[in-house]
């Protein structure tokens, strides 16, 4: 013991970390070292669960962990839960895993920061947890670019403009512009860059008088 005054804790087993004896020979006061929490029994100290891995996709976060260290007792029975909450939101998505040392939370939003915690509850009373901020992976945009406008600049070119997608699900890396000419094959032009909102289209030689030209714009991320 770090303090000999702890004795054998009145025959109830060892005290964890720092202990001192009060005027009552059967009463001791214990405190835990940094990184540990004192359990409800007042004499055992509980550490945090040890995270083995995080497995992250665009819509799910999975974790595996090892039991926390508990000092002062041989009774090391725990139950666990994994929870995630979106940054800036009070809504918590909980998952009770029982005694399993792994869990997976699904139906999350792509490219979004979540605060995820693994909580261990000791059968002797008391709990500890470890938390991490995790960003889900990118996905394809959920919405297309909007307000697509085409304006003829000359007989051989047109200016295409658009508004970026409202739910990009990541960082927009560029846009695909699809050119369709009546009774002719289509062509695809790529525009690189997140901030691109317009493009000067050189009209295909297949475009003749009286034909209709139409365009479609799509966006893409790294997903």
N, C-alpha and C positions, 0 to 999 in steps of 0.2 A: 504494500500500500504506500501511497505517497505521503500519508499521514498515519503514523502508528496508532493514533488515537482511535482509528476506525475499529480496531480489534476485529472480532469475528461477527460484528453487527448483531450481537445478541443471539448468536447461534443461527441466524437466518441466512448465512452465506456472505460472500465478500461484497464490498462496495466498490463501485467503479470510480477510477480516477481520483479526485480529491475529496477526502472525507474528514470531518472533524466531530469530536464527541462533545455533546452538551453535558449539562449537570446530571442528567439522567443517564446512567451507564448503558441503558438499553436503547438510547436514542442518538442517532448520528445524523449529520447533515452532509449530503454528498453534492458535488457539483461536477459538471462534465467539461472535458477539454474542448477546445474549438473544433467545430465540425460534428459534435455529438449533442444529443438532446437527452435530458433526464426523463426517464419514464415515470409513469404515475405512481409506481411503487417507491419512488424517491431514492433508489439505490442502484439502478441499472441505467447504463447510457447507450443510446441508440445512434448509430451513424446513418449516413444516407445510402440509398440503393446505388449500386455501381452500374452505370450504363455500359452495356457491351456494344450496342450498335443502334443506329437510326437508319431505317430504310424508307426513302422518300420518293414518292411519285407526284404527279400533278394533282391527284385527288386523294391521296392517302399518306398517312404517317404511321409507320410501324416501329416498335422498339423492342429490344430484349435487354435484360438486366440480370445482375446478380443480387442476392439478398444483402441487406445492409449488415454491417458489423454491429453486434450487440454485446456489450461487455458487462460482466458481473453475474451472468446466469447462463445455464446450459439450455434453457428454454428459448428456442429461436424460431417460434412459429409466427408466420406473417401472412397477411392477405394484402393484395395489391390492386391498384387502379391506375389507369393511364387516362389522362385528360388533356384536351387541347382547347384553347380559346383564341379566337381571331384577335390580332392586335387592335386595340381600340374598342373592343366589344366586351360586354359583360356576359355574353352567352358562352357557357362552358359545355363542351361535348365530352361526357364521361364514358369510361369503359371499365367496368369491374372485371378483373381477370382472375379473381380467387387466389389460388396459390400458384398459378402459372406465372412464369418469369418472362412473359412476352405478351404483346397486345398490338392491335392494329385498329386505327380509326380511319373510316372511309368517308366519302361524300364531302370532301373538303374542296375549297376553291383553289384553282391553279394560281401559281405565282403570288402567294399570299403569306404573310408572316403570321405564325401561330406561336403562342406560348404553350409548350407541352410539358406536363409534369408527371413523374412517376412517384406515386405515394405508397409507402409501406406502412401498414397498421400492425402493431405488435399485439399478440394475444394477451400480453401482460398489461396492456394499456399504453397509449402513446403512439405517436406516428412520426415519420420523417419523410421528406420528399426531396427530389432533385428536379430542377426545371431547366429547359433550354428554349431559346427562340429559334424556330425553324421556318424556313421558307419552302413552300411546296414548289415543285418544278414547273417550268413553262408548259403551256399547251397551245393548241391552235386557237385563234381568236374565236370567241363565242358569237360575235356580231361582225357583220361585214362593214367595209367603209360605206359611208352614206353621202348624200348630196353630191353624187357624181354628175359633173357637168362637162359637156364637150362644146367648144366654140371653135369654129373654123377660123384659122389665122390667114390662110391662103388656100389656093387650089391644091396645094401639096402638103399642108400641115394643119394641125388642130391642137388646141390647148385643152388637156384633160385636167380637171381639178376634182378634189374630193375631200371629205372629212374623215379623219382616222376612226377606226372602230372604237365604240364606247367601252367594250369589254375585251381588251387585247389579250388577256391571259399571259402576259409576258412583255418582253420588249419587242416592238415591231422592228423587224430587220429590213423590210422592204415590201414592195407591192408588185403584183402581176397585173398587167394591163392586157386584156383580151380584145383584139380588134376583129370585128365581124363585118364583112362587106357582102352585100346582097349578091347571091349566086356565085360567091367566091369562097376560097378557103380562109380560115381564120389564122391570125398570127398572135403570138404572145410576146410582150415586151416586159422586161424586168426593170424595176426602179429600186435602187438600193437606198437605204437610209430611213431611220425612224421618223425624221422630220420632213420627209418628202410629202407634199400635198398637191403637187401638180407635175405635169409632164407634157413636153411638146412632142406630139405624135406625128411622125412622118408617114403620110398616108400611102398605102400600097399602090403600086402602079396599076393594080387590077381595078382600082376605084375609077369609075367612069361617070360621065354625065348621066343623071337620072337614077343612079344607084343610091342605096341607103347604107350608111355606115353606123354601126353601134359599137359601144365599148362596155366592158365589165371590168371592175377593179376588185381584186382580192388582196388580202394582206397575209403575212406569214411571220412567225417567230422562229426560234431555233428548234422548236418541238417538231 
